[in-house]
Amino acid sequence: MKSLTIKNLTMQNWKPSLLLVWLIAIASFSHSQTSLQTTVFGNNEAAGKYAYIHGIKLYYEIYGQGEPLLMIHGNGGSISSFSNQIPYFSEKYKVIAVDSRAQGKSIDTQDSLSFEMMADDFSALLDYLRLDSCNVLGWSDGGINGLLLAIRHPSKVKKLAITGANLWPDSTAINATDYKWLMSYYDTLGKVPQTPEIANTRKLVKLNCFQPNITLGQMSQIHCPSLVIAGDHDLILTEHTVLIAQSIPNAFLWILPNSSHSTLIDYKDRFNEVVGEFFGGKLKK
């Protein structure tokens, strides 16, 4: 494991984040705009298309040209979660931003949902686009998907950068206050009329209550260059993020000081620079 110079692994002054704030922050990006004129990422008819994969309609948008870079958002989010990243990376890469199944504009009416299913979706999307491999940037659940994509389809991932991911769903990985709130929210959603919207939300919340279930043995199977990121005030415990980085052979670790779960928003410019350096092969021990 190689640590970047910008880090803060101290547990002093720990401030537990609110999971509700995290969910709202990710979802709210669906209406944001960026410097690419007035493009609304996640709702761009010129760049957006659907792929029919595994019985669902998977929505994606493509920006720029060059080496492929797949961007995978967090739970309840959408392509627009990367509104601060797409303009930057599309200058050098062919950015493939995708709405995960049951989220954003992707249509999934199935009852079941797992991270393994989503990782397989992204592998199939690359096949659909006739791409043999790509770099991957994943945030939160997207980071989990990135890990599983590298585990289940190792030839598809050239380099992997993840922020705010976890390997299992309990208080050894997630801040205890946030995890208790999540379980309570899941129970509450089960007690109200199950409209299609509520049922879909409960399906997404259930995902984080009981998944992922990734073993350390599986992590040792990841051999692509990897960058593991989190904030020191992340809802994912710092020691868990360190464990992830330690479990991937030769992974880089970057803990951002005074940052929440939203590292790519809290430090958007520095985040883009460092991740860009990583994808460009410029990060050194």
C-alpha angles and dihedrals in degrees: 000000000000120000123210119233092247103072144121116194097168118123093206118119091016112187114195112223123225113247090209090058089050094052093047092046093053095044094046091063089075089087101041126117131206144196094284087099106269098328113150105209112221092028104056112129092191094057102028129095140159128238119199102224132162093346096308137093108244114198121210140165128208126209132177133355136266135057110008118257119187116205118200121189132211133262113305092005134107143203088294090069085082096052089124093048107041097069092048099046097037088069089071106014142051097246115208107191115185138188107229116233115287090016137090110350095334111114120221120158095173120117098224126072132176139162089241090058091052094047088053089049091058092047089052090047090056089051090049090053090046093241118142095198145349146183114265132215114185131180121202106314085012088060090053089050089050092053092049092045088055091047099044098033105023096167090060096062120072097172130358128209118179134175128193098003128150134197100214138013112249142089092277087068105024128047105269095231092052094045093051090049091050093053091047091050090051090053092047092052089055092058098058129074108289102236114172089259094050092045091052092048091049089050090055094045091048088056091062094041096059106016157110107040104183119159127218087240089061090049091058087061092068108098103162117104106276137194116197116198138181140150120252087235092044120137084235106081114250093231089055092052089049089051091053092052092046091051095055113075111252095349123165118235124208121179111183115215119236091006132133129211086289098074093151089057100037091051100018098154097042090041091056092046096050095042088047090052089050094051089045092054094244100121114103135184 
